[in-house]
């Protein structure tokens, strides 16, 4: 009985080992390379995630590689720019395994693993970063910098690794540091350049302000000239109407004077006004009901009051 149990347990273990040796799984973020008796070809690439079957034991072996984006950073390197400035640069690159075509196969033949690939690529990437020495310092960090172009030049230098199943995605410069002995000189030069740019902009602003002021003055002069001409026309028309009115008023002098008094009184009392005056003077005598009148019954000021200059 014990011998039978032992045989059954052994058979189960053998079946489990056989099934285990005949299956493998590929994750959604992986690609596999299956070698058969140590040989590979285009059919060795396994891209579909899930459970797969293979020949048992050592007939087939499968290596999987992560297809997610990898980050490679360069150490701080000393470089000399085209204009002779000493700088310290740190850069990075985003890359992944090229899953298109025979990319996974080329990667498998070039690198044992992702970790070793990063180590090998590090040397090539540092060499690519040295292309920054072809640019002036202000082209890298100035107001009108062309850092994007410089980063693209680094990426272009890394195109050679595409034949090894690696797909460079993006390169960037994360740090640019000036050495202490050159920092002050560069800062002074940049300040002088900023001062020049500021002075140019200030001069442009003054010139524009003068242009606007001159244009506004010209427009104002035109408006004033037109208004003056219009005022003269209105004045001439008013004088014509006044002449006709005066001609009519000359026919009854007392009535004309009376109307002028009324107009003056109306204007003086147009608002809330408190006036303390004697009513012996024109036109205030009109408010005195006892003011003497002439034959025309028009009230007249008191003629007894003489001016201060009278003897």
NORCORPE-V339729 format. One line per field, one symbol per residue. phi: phi as a letter, one per 30 degrees, with the letter a starting at -180 (. if undefined). burial: + if it has 9 or more other ideal C-beta (glycine too) atoms within 8 Angstrom, else -. A space follows every 50 residues. Layout:
# NORCORPE-V339729
phi->???
burial->???
This chain:
# NORCORPE-V339729
phi->.ddddddddddddddddddddcbabcddcbbcbccbhicbaddddccddk cbcbddhcdcbbccbdcddccbccddcdbcddciddbcbbbbbcbadddd hceddddddcbdaddddddddeddddddddddddcddddcbddcdbdedd dddddddddddddciccdcabbccbbbddedcdddddddddddddddddd dddddddddddddddddddddddddddddddddddddddddddddddddd dbddddddddddddddddcdcdbcbcbdcccdcddddcdcddbcedideb dddddcddddd
burial->-----------------+--+++--+---+++++++---+---+++---- -+-+-------+-++++--+-+++--+-+-+---+++++++++++++++- --++++++-++--+-+++-+++-+++-++++++-+-++++-+--+++--+ +++++-++--++-+++++--+-+--+-++--++--+---+--+---+--- ------------------------------------------------+- ---+++++++++-++--+----------+++-++++-+--+------+-+ ++---------
